[in-house]
Each structure stands twice: as C-alpha cells, then as structure tokens.
C-alpha cells in the first residue's frame, strides 16, 4: 500500500482529510455539507456513545426520542434563540404534494419542542426534576463544512432537564460539565479545560454556557462539548409552570447539554500522526489485531490459525469484550496488512508468523510509538491489558504536555498580537470586555475567547484590552 497521507507540517487541512479517507471513517454525501459516517467511523462513535450514555444513566438520566420537525412558530418564541439559529435552519415548506400551512424547521437543536412537551408534563413540584437525554441527528446549514468538525447534519446527544429551583438547575449544569470532562479525559485522552463562556460566545437563549475546550495538534482550539444553564427563559417561552410546595405557580428552571461526532475530529487532530489514525484504546472498537503469517498454506490452516483463534479467545476474555480481531487478508503482503491496521489506528498489532509460532511467542507492536516486544503465549493475556492502559495514559500525557507547552500569557493587546502571531496556541489573559470588544479582537487577530477556566474562577487582574481591574482569567485562541 502506498503511503497516501499528506504530512501535517505541509498541509494540515489536507492531512486531516487524508487520515479520514485512509482510515475509512467518513465520506462526502451527495447533499452539500453532509457526510456519510462509514462503518469504521461509526464503530468509534458507538464506543464514544457508550461511555457517555453509561455516565448519563449513572447520574439518573433516561433516554427518549423527540421529533425531527419543529413548527416554525416554536423557534420564534425565544427571541435570542431564533436570532442565533435562524441563519442555520433548513425549512420544510411542502409535504404530501401540498404547501404546508406552517413551515417546519429541521431541528438545529431541540430546546423548543422539548420545552413544549415539558409544559404538558409538568404541573406540580412533584413532577420535577425531569432528566431526559436523546441521541439523534440535527441539521445546521454550514457554509464552510469540514468532515466531523462542521457538517450540515451531524449525530449528537442533547440532554434537557427541568428543575424546581435555580440552585438545582445550576448544580445540574455543572454536574454534566464534570461528566463531560471525566469521559473526555479518561476515555478520549483529551486534556480538556472546563470553563464558562463569555457573553459573546454564550448559547442563544442561555443565562450561562459552560464548555470543555481542548487544543488540537495545530495549536487551534476545539469546543468539545457544552452545558447550558437556561434559567427560566425557555420555561417562560413555553409555559413550563408548576405549583410549588407553597401552592404558588412558578416557572421551571431548565438546562441543556450536548456532545457530537465532532469528538471524532478531536480524536484525529489530537492523537494522529503522518502515518494515519491513532486511537486511545478506551474508544478503539478494535483494541488489538492478530495477524497470522505464513507462506505454507497447510501450516497456516492447521497450526497458526488455530493458535491465533485461541489467543483471540483468551484476550477477549481478559479484556471483557469482542475487542480483538484476526486479520485474514492473506491476499496482501504482510507489510500491507500491518499498514492497513496502522492507518485505522488499532492500538496494538500482534504478529504470529512461523518464527514466532516455533518459539511459542508473538511479536507485539504499539501503534502510538512503534515499539516492538516479543511476548510468550502464556503471558499475552496479562500483558495486553496493561499495555493498552499504558498507551491510553501516554496519549493523554502527550496531549496535555503539548497544550501546556503551547499556552502563553499576555498583559496587553500588543503582547497578545505578538504572541498569537509568533507562537499561536492558547493565550491566557485577564478580560472583562463586551460582545463588541470580543468582535473587535476577532477581527483584528482571528482569535476568540474560548472560556474563563473554572480552575481560575477566583483570580482577578487588569483586563488586557480595556485596562479595567477585576477582570477574569480567560483563554483566547484561534478555533475550529
């Protein structure tokens, strides 16, 4: 197989697309801006989905399904919401051969229709909280699409909860942010920074938006997931009212939160190299592949393949799932078979050739470092789980160190511009500017405020842009 990936140092955008193509993760759909998620890409999404869904259920949330189509009038009930999403909406005007009396919106997000349903379901404080999540597709008409990162249609989860008090709703918003951080850190090996969005970056209609921001290998930021405290805005728009314990009518407090297939883009741009995809073992559908090798067909069939299946069964048992595959592409040369799985990001390759068979060993090769090691058959079941754990940890540490090395500090606008132009990455500043200030900074530099890290919530200093005191520490960066 020819090496078919553009080096990231030469053309990062093309490298990204080449990795997706070589790993067979996705392809372009006939509709502009849409993508087909291929089986390899979808199996990664299933692994990501499983980790998040388990965590949601552990925190008391249940799954449901809401309609794809939303009456246009619903969107206009929340002014900020419609203003934020109107340019991205796809509208259905005809159905069944007739023009509709009221156009329908293909959901860009589901706050409005879920708010409508909650208004029907909630009458008393006893009906709260409602803790619902849905896994679905949404559509936001993208003008500059990029596979996984920004597509007109994408897969995601969106959690929507309703509460009887502000305190409970804020606690829920931050709880889910913490769930996101935990899964992104422990399973996706993404060293995310949890923080609060500035006014200009806030979700349309939210009182507060919280985010997990992470740095890609080109030093740009990516918003990995968000959690929104919506206050009573949507409750008032859709009349989600309940009788409180004192017998008085009150509007509920709501939240929403979501992550999407954008996370696959984050995995690619955080961990992969010029040879192809690298996957953290915790989200790799195939954690190890056994490659039987022999030019002797009889030996391959009668000795090497039976041993490969035996090792596969033992490893799957030790890993607790069907995570180990056997490569049977015998029509390819061994080197091409190795390269096939390398480009797909399989964390561990296990070679079983005639030489290894004779010595009752296998050769184990790490995808992340290329390190090779001979392991006995009897030791393989205990070796691989520990090796996978080490790969997982190493990928996280490498990404974290890269972010720390490329995080800089600026005290004023001149320093900010010089730092951004010469080094890029994350620029830490103190900032208390308005939406207009954010817009001006973006126009001048291309950078936007990614978040005000919760870790530094108590820190205050002089704003690098306005000069005002008591500004919060904020991270700026160029972003996807």
Secondary structure by P-SEA (a helix, b strand, c coil): cccccccccccaaaaaaaaaaaacccccccccccccccaaaaaaaaaaaaaaaaaaaaacccccccccccccccccccaaaaaaccccbbbbcccccccccbbbbccccccaaaaaaaaaaccccccccbbbbbbccccccccccccccccccccbbbbbbbbccaaaaaaaaaaaaaaaaaaaacccccbbbbbbbccccccccccbbbbbbbbccccccccccccccccaaaaaaacccccccccbbbbbbbcccccccaaaaaaaaccccccccccccccccccbbbbbbcccaaaaaccaaaaaaaaaaaaaaaaccccbbbbccccccaaaaaaaaaaacccbbbbbcaaaaaacbbbbbbccccbbbbbccccccccaaaaaaaaaaaaaaaaaaaaaaaccccccaaaaaaaaaccccbbbbbbbccaaaaaaaaaaccccccccccccccccccccccccccccbbbbcccc
